[in-house]
């Protein structure tokens, strides 16, 4: 399983902050053999208020130590949760 080595700060959506909203967005991430995010997609229904886009932005900017199988680096899907709390 890939190990996260960098996760940027989460950008809280302005409108959601003004309304004091919180949310949790689950994102599926395809980590390539070099530890880079190749694809990121939201799992489940859209949360709205900018949370979905902010969660995908965080997911795309993460960096990982790639997964290995029998000593060889491999692509792997993982899921991550991005939590927004005012």
PDB file of N, CA, C and O in Angstrom:
ATOM      1  N   UNK A   1       0.845  -1.174   0.000  1.00  0.00           N
ATOM      2  CA  UNK A   1       0.000   0.000   0.000  1.00  0.00           C
ATOM      3  C   UNK A   1       0.895   1.243   0.000  1.00  0.00           C
ATOM      4  O   UNK A   1       1.882   1.292   0.734  1.00  0.00           O
ATOM      5  N   UNK A   2       0.558   2.247  -0.817  1.00  0.00           N
ATOM      6  CA  UNK A   2       1.340   3.480  -0.833  1.00  0.00           C
ATOM      7  C   UNK A   2       1.316   4.169   0.535  1.00  0.00           C
ATOM      8  O   UNK A   2       0.313   4.128   1.247  1.00  0.00           O
ATOM      9  N   UNK A   3       2.431   4.800   0.885  1.00  0.00           N
ATOM     10  CA  UNK A   3       2.540   5.542   2.141  1.00  0.00           C
ATOM     11  C   UNK A   3       2.620   7.022   1.818  1.00  0.00           C
ATOM     12  O   UNK A   3       3.464   7.445   1.028  1.00  0.00           O
ATOM     13  N   UNK A   4       1.746   7.809   2.427  1.00  0.00           N
ATOM     14  CA  UNK A   4       1.726   9.248   2.192  1.00  0.00           C
ATOM     15  C   UNK A   4       2.976   9.893   2.784  1.00  0.00           C
ATOM     16  O   UNK A   4       3.299   9.683   3.953  1.00  0.00           O
ATOM     17  N   UNK A   5       3.680  10.686   1.959  1.00  0.00           N
ATOM     18  CA  UNK A   5       4.854  11.410   2.436  1.00  0.00           C
ATOM     19  C   UNK A   5       4.652  12.920   2.388  1.00  0.00           C
ATOM     20  O   UNK A   5       5.440  13.668   2.966  1.00  0.00           O
ATOM     21  N   UNK A   6       3.601  13.374   1.702  1.00  0.00           N
ATOM     22  CA  UNK A   6       3.292  14.803   1.663  1.00  0.00           C
ATOM     23  C   UNK A   6       1.794  14.977   1.452  1.00  0.00           C
ATOM     24  O   UNK A   6       1.202  14.385   0.549  1.00  0.00           O
ATOM     25  N   UNK A   7       1.199  15.799   2.302  1.00  0.00           N
ATOM     26  CA  UNK A   7      -0.212  16.156   2.142  1.00  0.00           C
ATOM     27  C   UNK A   7      -0.323  17.649   2.407  1.00  0.00           C
ATOM     28  O   UNK A   7      -0.056  18.103   3.519  1.00  0.00           O
ATOM     29  N   UNK A   8      -0.719  18.421   1.385  1.00  0.00           N
ATOM     30  CA  UNK A   8      -0.780  19.867   1.559  1.00  0.00           C
ATOM     31  C   UNK A   8      -1.914  20.274   2.508  1.00  0.00           C
ATOM     32  O   UNK A   8      -2.816  19.489   2.799  1.00  0.00           O
ATOM     33  N   UNK A   9      -1.841  21.493   2.967  1.00  0.00           N
ATOM     34  CA  UNK A   9      -2.914  22.026   3.808  1.00  0.00           C
ATOM     35  C   UNK A   9      -4.203  22.054   2.984  1.00  0.00           C
ATOM     36  O   UNK A   9      -4.182  22.301   1.778  1.00  0.00           O
ATOM     37  N   UNK A  10      -5.303  21.800   3.651  1.00  0.00           N
ATOM     38  CA  UNK A  10      -6.600  21.797   2.982  1.00  0.00           C
ATOM     39  C   UNK A  10      -7.121  23.222   2.857  1.00  0.00           C
ATOM     40  O   UNK A  10      -7.157  23.969   3.835  1.00  0.00           O
ATOM     41  N   UNK A  11      -7.522  23.588   1.653  1.00  0.00           N
ATOM     42  CA  UNK A  11      -8.118  24.904   1.418  1.00  0.00           C
ATOM     43  C   UNK A  11      -9.604  24.817   1.747  1.00  0.00           C
ATOM     44  O   UNK A  11     -10.357  24.106   1.081  1.00  0.00           O
ATOM     45  N   UNK A  12     -10.017  25.545   2.780  1.00  0.00           N
ATOM     46  CA  UNK A  12     -11.420  25.513   3.199  1.00  0.00           C
ATOM     47  C   UNK A  12     -12.227  26.414   2.278  1.00  0.00           C
ATOM     48  O   UNK A  12     -11.880  27.585   2.125  1.00  0.00           O
ATOM     49  N   UNK A  13     -13.292  25.913   1.658  1.00  0.00           N
ATOM     50  CA  UNK A  13     -14.085  26.754   0.752  1.00  0.00           C
ATOM     51  C   UNK A  13     -14.651  27.982   1.483  1.00  0.00           C
ATOM     52  O   UNK A  13     -15.203  27.866   2.577  1.00  0.00           O
ATOM     53  N   UNK A  14     -14.504  29.145   0.863  1.00  0.00           N
ATOM     54  CA  UNK A  14     -14.899  30.410   1.481  1.00  0.00           C
ATOM     55  C   UNK A  14     -16.369  30.436   1.887  1.00  0.00           C
ATOM     56  O   UNK A  14     -16.692  30.809   3.015  1.00  0.00           O
ATOM     57  N   UNK A  15     -17.259  30.045   0.980  1.00  0.00           N
ATOM     58  CA  UNK A  15     -18.693  30.081   1.283  1.00  0.00           C
ATOM     59  C   UNK A  15     -19.024  29.144   2.446  1.00  0.00           C
ATOM     60  O   UNK A  15     -19.836  29.486   3.306  1.00  0.00           O
ATOM     61  N   UNK A  16     -18.409  27.989   2.475  1.00  0.00           N
ATOM     62  CA  UNK A  16     -18.660  27.023   3.550  1.00  0.00           C
ATOM     63  C   UNK A  16     -18.154  27.564   4.887  1.00  0.00           C
ATOM     64  O   UNK A  16     -18.785  27.359   5.924  1.00  0.00           O
ATOM     65  N   UNK A  17     -17.016  28.253   4.857  1.00  0.00           N
ATOM     66  CA  UNK A  17     -16.466  28.831   6.093  1.00  0.00           C
ATOM     67  C   UNK A  17     -17.410  29.905   6.631  1.00  0.00           C
ATOM     68  O   UNK A  17     -17.673  29.966   7.832  1.00  0.00           O
ATOM     69  N   UNK A  18     -17.918  30.755   5.724  1.00  0.00           N
ATOM     70  CA  UNK A  18     -18.845  31.818   6.148  1.00  0.00           C
ATOM     71  C   UNK A  18     -20.100  31.237   6.797  1.00  0.00           C
ATOM     72  O   UNK A  18     -20.661  31.815   7.727  1.00  0.00           O
ATOM     73  N   UNK A  19     -20.529  30.075   6.284  1.00  0.00           N
ATOM     74  CA  UNK A  19     -21.753  29.450   6.809  1.00  0.00           C
ATOM     75  C   UNK A  19     -21.442  28.460   7.936  1.00  0.00           C
ATOM     76  O   UNK A  19     -22.339  27.784   8.440  1.00  0.00           O
ATOM     77  N   UNK A  20     -20.160  28.379   8.328  1.00  0.00           N
ATOM     78  CA  UNK A  20     -19.737  27.505   9.421  1.00  0.00           C
ATOM     79  C   UNK A  20     -20.085  26.033   9.166  1.00  0.00           C
ATOM     80  O   UNK A  20     -20.499  25.315  10.076  1.00  0.00           O
ATOM     81  N   UNK A  21     -19.910  25.601   7.918  1.00  0.00           N
ATOM     82  CA  UNK A  21     -20.228  24.226   7.522  1.00  0.00           C
ATOM     83  C   UNK A  21     -19.019  23.318   7.669  1.00  0.00           C
ATOM     84  O   UNK A  21     -17.876  23.747   7.511  1.00  0.00           O
ATOM     85  N   UNK A  22     -19.289  22.071   7.971  1.00  0.00           N
ATOM     86  CA  UNK A  22     -18.237  21.059   7.996  1.00  0.00           C
ATOM     87  C   UNK A  22     -18.640  19.931   7.053  1.00  0.00           C
ATOM     88  O   UNK A  22     -19.813  19.781   6.710  1.00  0.00           O
ATOM     89  N   UNK A  23     -17.655  19.142   6.639  1.00  0.00           N
ATOM     90  CA  UNK A  23     -17.941  18.040   5.715  1.00  0.00           C
ATOM     91  C   UNK A  23     -16.774  17.069   5.721  1.00  0.00           C
ATOM     92  O   UNK A  23     -15.673  17.381   6.177  1.00  0.00           O
ATOM     93  N   UNK A  24     -17.052  15.875   5.199  1.00  0.00           N
ATOM     94  CA  UNK A  24     -16.004  14.888   4.967  1.00  0.00           C
ATOM     95  C   UNK A  24     -16.220  14.341   3.563  1.00  0.00           C
ATOM     96  O   UNK A  24     -17.317  13.905   3.214  1.00  0.00           O
ATOM     97  N   UNK A  25     -15.162  14.371   2.767  1.00  0.00           N
ATOM     98  CA  UNK A  25     -15.224  13.904   1.384  1.00  0.00           C
ATOM     99  C   UNK A  25     -14.247  12.749   1.234  1.00  0.00           C
ATOM    100  O   UNK A  25     -13.085  12.853   1.627  1.00  0.00           O
ATOM    101  N   UNK A  26     -14.724  11.643   0.661  1.00  0.00           N
ATOM    102  CA  UNK A  26     -13.856  10.498   0.394  1.00  0.00           C
ATOM    103  C   UNK A  26     -13.429  10.556  -1.064  1.00  0.00           C
ATOM    104  O   UNK A  26     -14.248  10.747  -1.963  1.00  0.00           O
ATOM    105  N   UNK A  27     -12.134  10.387  -1.277  1.00  0.00           N
ATOM    106  CA  UNK A  27     -11.557  10.470  -2.619  1.00  0.00           C
ATOM    107  C   UNK A  27     -10.787   9.192  -2.895  1.00  0.00           C
ATOM    108  O   UNK A  27     -10.033   8.714  -2.048  1.00  0.00           O
ATOM    109  N   UNK A  28     -10.982   8.638  -4.095  1.00  0.00           N
ATOM    110  CA  UNK A  28     -10.186   7.494  -4.560  1.00  0.00           C
ATOM    111  C   UNK A  28      -9.016   8.042  -5.344  1.00  0.00           C
ATOM    112  O   UNK A  28      -9.183   8.904  -6.206  1.00  0.00           O
ATOM    113  N   UNK A  29      -7.828   7.540  -5.041  1.00  0.00           N
ATOM    114  CA  UNK A  29      -6.603   8.064  -5.644  1.00  0.00           C
ATOM    115  C   UNK A  29      -5.818   6.913  -6.267  1.00  0.00           C
ATOM    116  O   UNK A  29      -5.600   5.883  -5.629  1.00  0.00           O
ATOM    117  N   UNK A  30      -5.395   7.096  -7.522  1.00  0.00           N
ATOM    118  CA  UNK A  30      -4.524   6.128  -8.179  1.00  0.00           C
ATOM    119  C   UNK A  30      -3.093   6.640  -8.064  1.00  0.00           C
ATOM    120  O   UNK A  30      -2.733   7.650  -8.669  1.00  0.00           O
ATOM    121  N   UNK A  31      -2.284   5.935  -7.280  1.00  0.00           N
ATOM    122  CA  UNK A  31      -0.881   6.303  -7.071  1.00  0.00           C
ATOM    123  C   UNK A  31      -0.030   5.484  -8.038  1.00  0.00           C
ATOM    124  O   UNK A  31      -0.107   4.256  -8.064  1.00  0.00           O
ATOM    125  N   UNK A  32       0.790   6.189  -8.842  1.00  0.00           N
ATOM    126  CA  UNK A  32       1.602   5.475  -9.836  1.00  0.00           C
ATOM    127  C   UNK A  32       2.886   4.908  -9.225  1.00  0.00           C
ATOM    128  O   UNK A  32       3.121   5.010  -8.020  1.00  0.00           O
ATOM    129  N   UNK A  33       3.703   4.313 -10.084  1.00  0.00           N
ATOM    130  CA  UNK A  33       4.927   3.645  -9.632  1.00  0.00           C
ATOM    131  C   UNK A  33       5.990   4.609  -9.091  1.00  0.00           C
ATOM    132  O   UNK A  33       6.952   4.180  -8.454  1.00  0.00           O
ATOM    133  N   UNK A  34       5.818   5.878  -9.338  1.00  0.00           N
ATOM    134  CA  UNK A  34       6.765   6.883  -8.843  1.00  0.00           C
ATOM    135  C   UNK A  34       6.237   7.610  -7.610  1.00  0.00           C
ATOM    136  O   UNK A  34       6.903   8.499  -7.078  1.00  0.00           O
ATOM    137  N   UNK A  35       5.036   7.234  -7.154  1.00  0.00           N
ATOM    138  CA  UNK A  35       4.462   7.858  -5.972  1.00  0.00           C
ATOM    139  C   UNK A  35       3.640   9.098  -6.259  1.00  0.00           C
ATOM    140  O   UNK A  35       3.232   9.811  -5.342  1.00  0.00           O
ATOM    141  N   UNK A  36       3.401   9.350  -7.530  1.00  0.00           N
ATOM    142  CA  UNK A  36       2.595  10.511  -7.919  1.00  0.00           C
ATOM    143  C   UNK A  36       1.136  10.107  -8.093  1.00  0.00           C
ATOM    144  O   UNK A  36       0.827   8.955  -8.399  1.00  0.00           O
ATOM    145  N   UNK A  37       0.258  11.064  -7.894  1.00  0.00           N
ATOM    146  CA  UNK A  37      -1.171  10.818  -8.081  1.00  0.00           C
ATOM    147  C   UNK A  37      -1.476  10.911  -9.569  1.00  0.00           C
ATOM    148  O   UNK A  37      -1.291  11.955 -10.195  1.00  0.00           O
ATOM    149  N   UNK A  38      -1.945   9.800 -10.121  1.00  0.00           N
ATOM    150  CA  UNK A  38      -2.278   9.759 -11.545  1.00  0.00           C
ATOM    151  C   UNK A  38      -3.732  10.173 -11.772  1.00  0.00           C
ATOM    152  O   UNK A  38      -4.039  10.865 -12.742  1.00  0.00           O
ATOM    153  N   UNK A  39      -4.622   9.748 -10.878  1.00  0.00           N
ATOM    154  CA  UNK A  39      -6.046  10.090 -10.971  1.00  0.00           C
ATOM    155  C   UNK A  39      -6.588  10.286  -9.566  1.00  0.00           C
ATOM    156  O   UNK A  39      -6.115   9.675  -8.608  1.00  0.00           O
ATOM    157  N   UNK A  40      -7.589  11.148  -9.462  1.00  0.00           N
ATOM    158  CA  UNK A  40      -8.296  11.334  -8.198  1.00  0.00           C
ATOM    159  C   UNK A  40      -9.761  11.546  -8.534  1.00  0.00           C
ATOM    160  O   UNK A  40     -10.097  12.336  -9.416  1.00  0.00           O
ATOM    161  N   UNK A  41     -10.629  10.840  -7.830  1.00  0.00           N
ATOM    162  CA  UNK A  41     -12.069  10.978  -8.080  1.00  0.00           C
ATOM    163  C   UNK A  41     -12.842  10.861  -6.775  1.00  0.00           C
ATOM    164  O   UNK A  41     -12.487  10.089  -5.885  1.00  0.00           O
ATOM    165  N   UNK A  42     -13.897  11.640  -6.687  1.00  0.00           N
ATOM    166  CA  UNK A  42     -14.740  11.622  -5.494  1.00  0.00           C
ATOM    167  C   UNK A  42     -15.511  10.304  -5.427  1.00  0.00           C
ATOM    168  O   UNK A  42     -15.916   9.755  -6.451  1.00  0.00           O
ATOM    169  N   UNK A  43     -15.705   9.816  -4.221  1.00  0.00           N
ATOM    170  CA  UNK A  43     -16.489   8.601  -4.011  1.00  0.00           C
ATOM    171  C   UNK A  43     -17.824   9.030  -3.411  1.00  0.00           C
ATOM    172  O   UNK A  43     -17.854   9.816  -2.464  1.00  0.00           O
ATOM    173  N   UNK A  44     -18.923   8.520  -3.952  1.00  0.00           N
ATOM    174  CA  UNK A  44     -20.236   8.825  -3.396  1.00  0.00           C
ATOM    175  C   UNK A  44     -20.812  10.124  -3.928  1.00  0.00           C
ATOM    176  O   UNK A  44     -20.317  10.703  -4.895  1.00  0.00           O
ATOM    177  N   UNK A  45     -21.873  10.561  -3.265  1.00  0.00           N
ATOM    178  CA  UNK A  45     -22.608  11.755  -3.692  1.00  0.00           C
ATOM    179  C   UNK A  45     -21.792  13.017  -3.449  1.00  0.00           C
ATOM    180  O   UNK A  45     -20.967  13.082  -2.537  1.00  0.00           O
ATOM    181  N   UNK A  46     -22.044  14.014  -4.286  1.00  0.00           N
ATOM    182  CA  UNK A  46     -21.369  15.306  -4.136  1.00  0.00           C
ATOM    183  C   UNK A  46     -21.817  15.967  -2.839  1.00  0.00           C
ATOM    184  O   UNK A  46     -22.989  15.909  -2.467  1.00  0.00           O
ATOM    185  N   UNK A  47     -20.870  16.589  -2.165  1.00  0.00           N
ATOM    186  CA  UNK A  47     -21.161  17.299  -0.921  1.00  0.00           C
ATOM    187  C   UNK A  47     -21.574  18.735  -1.229  1.00  0.00           C
ATOM    188  O   UNK A  47     -22.442  19.290  -0.556  1.00  0.00           O
ATOM    189  N   UNK A  48     -20.957  19.338  -2.243  1.00  0.00           N
ATOM    190  CA  UNK A  48     -21.296  20.696  -2.643  1.00  0.00           C
ATOM    191  C   UNK A  48     -20.533  21.752  -1.858  1.00  0.00           C
ATOM    192  O   UNK A  48     -19.628  21.433  -1.087  1.00  0.00           O
ATOM    193  N   UNK A  49     -20.902  23.005  -2.060  1.00  0.00           N
ATOM    194  CA  UNK A  49     -20.325  24.172  -1.385  1.00  0.00           C
ATOM    195  C   UNK A  49     -18.815  24.287  -1.584  1.00  0.00           C
ATOM    196  O   UNK A  49     -18.146  24.946  -0.788  1.00  0.00           O
ATOM    197  N   UNK A  50     -18.264  23.664  -2.624  1.00  0.00           N
ATOM    198  CA  UNK A  50     -16.839  23.752  -2.889  1.00  0.00           C
ATOM    199  C   UNK A  50     -16.004  22.682  -2.200  1.00  0.00           C
ATOM    200  O   UNK A  50     -14.803  22.573  -2.449  1.00  0.00           O
ATOM    201  N   UNK A  51     -16.637  21.888  -1.331  1.00  0.00           N
ATOM    202  CA  UNK A  51     -15.900  20.849  -0.602  1.00  0.00           C
ATOM    203  C   UNK A  51     -15.316  19.802  -1.540  1.00  0.00           C
ATOM    204  O   UNK A  51     -14.177  19.375  -1.354  1.00  0.00           O
ATOM    205  N   UNK A  52     -16.075  19.385  -2.541  1.00  0.00           N
ATOM    206  CA  UNK A  52     -15.621  18.328  -3.449  1.00  0.00           C
ATOM    207  C   UNK A  52     -14.362  18.758  -4.213  1.00  0.00           C
ATOM    208  O   UNK A  52     -13.387  18.010  -4.280  1.00  0.00           O
ATOM    209  N   UNK A  53     -14.391  19.954  -4.783  1.00  0.00           N
ATOM    210  CA  UNK A  53     -13.231  20.443  -5.532  1.00  0.00           C
ATOM    211  C   UNK A  53     -12.019  20.622  -4.624  1.00  0.00           C
ATOM    212  O   UNK A  53     -10.899  20.295  -5.016  1.00  0.00           O
ATOM    213  N   UNK A  54     -12.232  21.137  -3.419  1.00  0.00           N
ATOM    214  CA  UNK A  54     -11.119  21.336  -2.482  1.00  0.00           C
ATOM    215  C   UNK A  54     -10.506  19.994  -2.082  1.00  0.00           C
ATOM    216  O   UNK A  54      -9.286  19.882  -1.962  1.00  0.00           O
ATOM    217  N   UNK A  55     -11.343  18.978  -1.876  1.00  0.00           N
ATOM    218  CA  UNK A  55     -10.841  17.646  -1.510  1.00  0.00           C
ATOM    219  C   UNK A  55     -10.042  17.037  -2.660  1.00  0.00           C
ATOM    220  O   UNK A  55      -8.989  16.441  -2.436  1.00  0.00           O
ATOM    221  N   UNK A  56     -10.534  17.184  -3.883  1.00  0.00           N
ATOM    222  CA  UNK A  56      -9.808  16.662  -5.047  1.00  0.00           C
ATOM    223  C   UNK A  56      -8.477  17.388  -5.238  1.00  0.00           C
ATOM    224  O   UNK A  56      -7.484  16.774  -5.629  1.00  0.00           O
ATOM    225  N   UNK A  57      -8.455  18.687  -4.964  1.00  0.00           N
ATOM    226  CA  UNK A  57      -7.216  19.461  -5.071  1.00  0.00           C
ATOM    227  C   UNK A  57      -6.162  18.929  -4.095  1.00  0.00           C
ATOM    228  O   UNK A  57      -5.002  18.751  -4.465  1.00  0.00           O
ATOM    229  N   UNK A  58      -6.570  18.678  -2.857  1.00  0.00           N
ATOM    230  CA  UNK A  58      -5.652  18.124  -1.854  1.00  0.00           C
ATOM    231  C   UNK A  58      -5.141  16.759  -2.322  1.00  0.00           C
ATOM    232  O   UNK A  58      -3.942  16.485  -2.263  1.00  0.00           O
ATOM    233  N   UNK A  59      -6.053  15.915  -2.782  1.00  0.00           N
ATOM    234  CA  UNK A  59      -5.686  14.562  -3.203  1.00  0.00           C
ATOM    235  C   UNK A  59      -4.672  14.589  -4.346  1.00  0.00           C
ATOM    236  O   UNK A  59      -3.716  13.813  -4.345  1.00  0.00           O
ATOM    237  N   UNK A  60      -4.875  15.474  -5.318  1.00  0.00           N
ATOM    238  CA  UNK A  60      -3.984  15.536  -6.481  1.00  0.00           C
ATOM    239  C   UNK A  60      -2.584  16.027  -6.128  1.00  0.00           C
ATOM    240  O   UNK A  60      -1.619  15.698  -6.818  1.00  0.00           O
ATOM    241  N   UNK A  61      -2.469  16.810  -5.059  1.00  0.00           N
ATOM    242  CA  UNK A  61      -1.175  17.384  -4.677  1.00  0.00           C
ATOM    243  C   UNK A  61      -0.390  16.525  -3.690  1.00  0.00           C
ATOM    244  O   UNK A  61       0.746  16.856  -3.352  1.00  0.00           O
ATOM    245  N   UNK A  62      -0.978  15.435  -3.227  1.00  0.00           N
ATOM    246  CA  UNK A  62      -0.280  14.543  -2.292  1.00  0.00           C
ATOM    247  C   UNK A  62       0.856  13.813  -3.003  1.00  0.00           C
ATOM    248  O   UNK A  62       0.860  13.682  -4.227  1.00  0.00           O
ATOM    249  N   UNK A  63       1.809  13.346  -2.221  1.00  0.00           N
ATOM    250  CA  UNK A  63       2.914  12.524  -2.751  1.00  0.00           C
ATOM    251  C   UNK A  63       3.043  11.294  -1.863  1.00  0.00           C
ATOM    252  O   UNK A  63       2.758  11.348  -0.666  1.00  0.00           O
ATOM    253  N   UNK A  64       3.470  10.200  -2.449  1.00  0.00           N
ATOM    254  CA  UNK A  64       3.516   8.914  -1.759  1.00  0.00           C
ATOM    255  C   UNK A  64       4.820   8.180  -2.031  1.00  0.00           C
ATOM    256  O   UNK A  64       5.502   8.435  -3.024  1.00  0.00           O
ATOM    257  N   UNK A  65       5.148   7.271  -1.137  1.00  0.00           N
ATOM    258  CA  UNK A  65       6.086   6.210  -1.463  1.00  0.00           C
ATOM    259  C   UNK A  65       5.215   5.152  -2.117  1.00  0.00           C
ATOM    260  O   UNK A  65       4.233   4.722  -1.512  1.00  0.00           O
ATOM    261  N   UNK A  66       5.532   4.721  -3.321  1.00  0.00           N
ATOM    262  CA  UNK A  66       4.640   3.810  -4.042  1.00  0.00           C
ATOM    263  C   UNK A  66       4.524   2.435  -3.385  1.00  0.00           C
ATOM    264  O   UNK A  66       5.376   2.016  -2.601  1.00  0.00           O
ATOM    265  N   UNK A  67       3.446   1.762  -3.734  1.00  0.00           N
ATOM    266  CA  UNK A  67       3.250   0.384  -3.278  1.00  0.00           C
ATOM    267  C   UNK A  67       4.226  -0.518  -4.018  1.00  0.00           C
ATOM    268  O   UNK A  67       4.666  -0.197  -5.122  1.00  0.00           O
ATOM    269  N   UNK A  68       4.557  -1.635  -3.411  1.00  0.00           N
ATOM    270  CA  UNK A  68       5.411  -2.617  -4.084  1.00  0.00           C
ATOM    271  C   UNK A  68       4.778  -3.997  -3.973  1.00  0.00           C
ATOM    272  O   UNK A  68       4.069  -4.309  -3.017  1.00  0.00           O
ATOM    273  N   UNK A  69       5.058  -4.799  -4.973  1.00  0.00           N
ATOM    274  CA  UNK A  69       4.621  -6.196  -4.969  1.00  0.00           C
ATOM    275  C   UNK A  69       5.828  -7.009  -5.405  1.00  0.00           C
ATOM    276  O   UNK A  69       6.346  -6.830  -6.507  1.00  0.00           O
ATOM    277  N   UNK A  70       6.266  -7.900  -4.534  1.00  0.00           N
ATOM    278  CA  UNK A  70       7.458  -8.710  -4.796  1.00  0.00           C
ATOM    279  C   UNK A  70       8.664  -7.831  -5.136  1.00  0.00           C
ATOM    280  O   UNK A  70       9.464  -8.171  -6.007  1.00  0.00           O
ATOM    281  N   UNK A  71       8.784  -6.693  -4.438  1.00  0.00           N
ATOM    282  CA  UNK A  71       9.916  -5.803  -4.627  1.00  0.00           C
ATOM    283  C   UNK A  71       9.839  -4.886  -5.830  1.00  0.00           C
ATOM    284  O   UNK A  71      10.768  -4.121  -6.090  1.00  0.00           O
ATOM    285  N   UNK A  72       8.738  -4.953  -6.570  1.00  0.00           N
ATOM    286  CA  UNK A  72       8.573  -4.124  -7.766  1.00  0.00           C
ATOM    287  C   UNK A  72       7.504  -3.066  -7.483  1.00  0.00           C
ATOM    288  O   UNK A  72       6.435  -3.381  -6.961  1.00  0.00           O
ATOM    289  N   UNK A  73       7.801  -1.806  -7.832  1.00  0.00           N
ATOM    290  CA  UNK A  73       6.818  -0.732  -7.643  1.00  0.00           C
ATOM    291  C   UNK A  73       5.616  -0.945  -8.552  1.00  0.00           C
ATOM    292  O   UNK A  73       5.763  -1.291  -9.724  1.00  0.00           O
ATOM    293  N   UNK A  74       4.413  -0.734  -7.992  1.00  0.00           N
ATOM    294  CA  UNK A  74       3.183  -0.941  -8.759  1.00  0.00           C
ATOM    295  C   UNK A  74       2.216   0.212  -8.524  1.00  0.00           C
ATOM    296  O   UNK A  74       2.275   0.900  -7.505  1.00  0.00           O
ATOM    297  N   UNK A  75       1.319   0.407  -9.502  1.00  0.00           N
ATOM    298  CA  UNK A  75       0.220   1.360  -9.341  1.00  0.00           C
ATOM    299  C   UNK A  75      -0.785   0.746  -8.387  1.00  0.00           C
ATOM    300  O   UNK A  75      -0.961  -0.471  -8.348  1.00  0.00           O
ATOM    301  N   UNK A  76      -1.444   1.604  -7.615  1.00  0.00           N
ATOM    302  CA  UNK A  76      -2.470   1.087  -6.706  1.00  0.00           C
ATOM    303  C   UNK A  76      -3.491   2.179  -6.389  1.00  0.00           C
ATOM    304  O   UNK A  76      -3.143   3.343  -6.194  1.00  0.00           O
ATOM    305  N   UNK A  77      -4.757   1.770  -6.344  1.00  0.00           N
ATOM    306  CA  UNK A  77      -5.822   2.661  -5.901  1.00  0.00           C
ATOM    307  C   UNK A  77      -5.882   2.629  -4.381  1.00  0.00           C
ATOM    308  O   UNK A  77      -5.796   1.565  -3.767  1.00  0.00           O
ATOM    309  N   UNK A  78      -6.030   3.796  -3.785  1.00  0.00           N
ATOM    310  CA  UNK A  78      -6.267   3.895  -2.347  1.00  0.00           C
ATOM    311  C   UNK A  78      -7.401   4.892  -2.145  1.00  0.00           C
ATOM    312  O   UNK A  78      -7.749   5.636  -3.063  1.00  0.00           O
ATOM    313  N   UNK A  79      -7.965   4.909  -0.970  1.00  0.00           N
ATOM    314  CA  UNK A  79      -8.947   5.953  -0.698  1.00  0.00           C
ATOM    315  C   UNK A  79      -8.462   6.783   0.478  1.00  0.00           C
ATOM    316  O   UNK A  79      -7.783   6.290   1.379  1.00  0.00           O
ATOM    317  N   UNK A  80      -8.828   8.049   0.443  1.00  0.00           N
ATOM    318  CA  UNK A  80      -8.452   8.963   1.512  1.00  0.00           C
ATOM    319  C   UNK A  80      -9.655   9.821   1.867  1.00  0.00           C
ATOM    320  O   UNK A  80     -10.496  10.116   1.018  1.00  0.00           O
ATOM    321  N   UNK A  81      -9.723  10.207   3.095  1.00  0.00           N
ATOM    322  CA  UNK A  81     -10.781  11.100   3.561  1.00  0.00           C
ATOM    323  C   UNK A  81     -10.197  12.479   3.785  1.00  0.00           C
ATOM    324  O   UNK A  81      -9.117  12.635   4.355  1.00  0.00           O
ATOM    325  N   UNK A  82     -10.937  13.473   3.325  1.00  0.00           N
ATOM    326  CA  UNK A  82     -10.555  14.867   3.560  1.00  0.00           C
ATOM    327  C   UNK A  82     -11.652  15.473   4.419  1.00  0.00           C
ATOM    328  O   UNK A  82     -12.810  15.551   4.008  1.00  0.00           O
ATOM    329  N   UNK A  83     -11.270  15.899   5.617  1.00  0.00           N
ATOM    330  CA  UNK A  83     -12.237  16.416   6.580  1.00  0.00           C
ATOM    331  C   UNK A  83     -12.111  17.938   6.678  1.00  0.00           C
ATOM    332  O   UNK A  83     -11.012  18.485   6.772  1.00  0.00           O
ATOM    333  N   UNK A  84     -13.235  18.585   6.653  1.00  0.00           N
ATOM    334  CA  UNK A  84     -13.303  20.039   6.772  1.00  0.00           C
ATOM    335  C   UNK A  84     -14.086  20.375   8.027  1.00  0.00           C
ATOM    336  O   UNK A  84     -15.264  20.040   8.146  1.00  0.00           O
ATOM    337  N   UNK A  85     -13.419  21.045   8.969  1.00  0.00           N
ATOM    338  CA  UNK A  85     -14.068  21.463  10.216  1.00  0.00           C
ATOM    339  C   UNK A  85     -13.745  22.937  10.425  1.00  0.00           C
ATOM    340  O   UNK A  85     -12.576  23.323  10.423  1.00  0.00           O
ATOM    341  N   UNK A  86     -14.775  23.761  10.607  1.00  0.00           N
ATOM    342  CA  UNK A  86     -14.508  25.204  10.773  1.00  0.00           C
ATOM    343  C   UNK A  86     -13.766  25.510  12.069  1.00  0.00           C
ATOM    344  O   UNK A  86     -13.470  26.671  12.352  1.00  0.00           O
TER     345      UNK A  86
END
